[in-house]
Structure formats: C-alpha cells, structure tokens
Amino acid sequence: QEPIQYILGKWDFLDFTLAIQAPLLCPRPETEELVHVVAKNVLKDEGGVVPDNHNNKKIRMLDIGCGTGAIGIGLATLVGPQAQVVAIDVEPLAVETSMTNAIAILGHEEVMIKQQYQALLCSAKDFTISSLSSSSLLAQEDDTNDTHTTQLLFDVVVSNPPYIPRSDMDTLTDDVVQYESDKALCGGLDGMDVIRDIVHKLPSICKMGGYCWMEVDPTHPSLLKEWLDRDFTTLGVSYVQGYQDMFGKDRFVQLQVL
C-alpha cells in the first residue's frame, strides 16, 4: 500500500508542513527528536555550540542527506535567523524538494537563499568546502566580508544517513521498501557506509570543537564508540555520547571534531 504521505503529497513535521513525493523518505517522529536535541544543544547558554553569540554571527549547519529538507529547515526555524544551513543529497529530487520546502517555510526566496538555506547535489564522500564555491551562501556578509575557508567551516553537522544494514532490509514492510529509496534507507552490509564517510570528512568541513549529530541504527552507537575511542587521534573525531529515542532504542549519536 502506498504511504499516505505520498498520496497526500505532504506531511507535517514539527510545526510546519513539508511537500513530499516518492522516493524521498517520509519524515518520522524520531527525526523530529533529533532536530529538537540538536537545536537545544545549539541554543543552550553554556556548553552549546555557540554559547556566546551576542554578536549575531551566523551559526553554520550542514545537513547531509537532506531528503525533503526536514532536518535543515527544522533547525533553521528553531535556531532562528542566525542559522545558515547548507543541505546536500545525492538525489536531484531531494535537492529540488528541499529548496521548494525551504522557500515555502522560511520565507521570501531571495532573502531565504541569501541568508538561511541552500541545497546542493553532492554526496557526503565528495563534499568539500570548495563545493560551496557556486553557492549563493557565499554572498553572506559578515563584519569582515571574509569568505576564507576557515570562515566557511561548519559549527554543526547533522545527518539522518542511510543506516539500515543490508540484512535488515528484508524486515521492512512493503510500504517502505516498495516506495522509499533503497539508497536512502540501506547503509551497506553493516549499515555504516555513509556514516564512515561522514566521520572521515568531518575534520575538513567542521570547525575544531564543532559537533556532529546523527540518527543511526541501534547497533551503531556501540560500534562507533569502540571505533572512535580507539582511533580518535588518527581520525580527529571523538565520540561524545548517545541518545535513546522515544521507544527506548539507541538512535542518536553526538560526535566532536578535535
């Protein structure tokens, strides 16, 4: 049976409504949880990503695997006008749909594109700061009008990557496997192919001390902790903590760039 989200062509996420069509992933409650966790950490007074932001500098966030734009747009609405979101995806329809949603939800197209949101067609593995060379976000003006590479690094990286292990794909219901994109669901043999790409990429795209949050398979937090506790000096990334979702499953991880 076709998911009702695709039949309606739209679905609620947080307090807004997203346009959606197959094969983009249908927004799920767990991803709403992820957005709330990240926004809370970004905005909190002490220990947050930008604990002292009285100068109104932009908070730069990268959404890897944006799909409908749910995460990036959600963070832009919760964090406010200081949020500057770059969203990437390997699916052209995702880039198109997320931009359509951003324009509808965040406001006037010209203002939005220059100040808050831009979607690009790119994979996590191939993304570099130079990928932003054609992005209108480079037109952002700050106090120095400095677009040096270090000014373009991200404060926060967030992702709901494909994370389902290949062996678990057979356990999914027909309304998922027959309509939603396999490449947006399956993360390879152990479900961590794209997750590993993100971890390896973080030091070159995220500011030192910046954070990465990901939604993952319940088997992944322990695997990530073991890997990063062992190789953090080589990778330049440390495991901070994991979070459970509303169903009590180990669903989210927080990493930090050293």
PyMOL commands that set and color helices and strands:
alter all, ss='L'
color gray80, all
select helices_A, chain A and resi 4-8+29-43+70-79+92-106+109-115+129-134+136-139+149-152+166-171+174-177+182-185+193-205+220-235
alter helices_A, ss='H'
color red, helices_A
select strands_A, chain A and resi 10-13+16-19+59-64+83-89+117-121+154-159+206-215+237-244+250-257
alter strands_A, ss='S'
color yellow, strands_A
deselect
rebuild
show_as cartoon
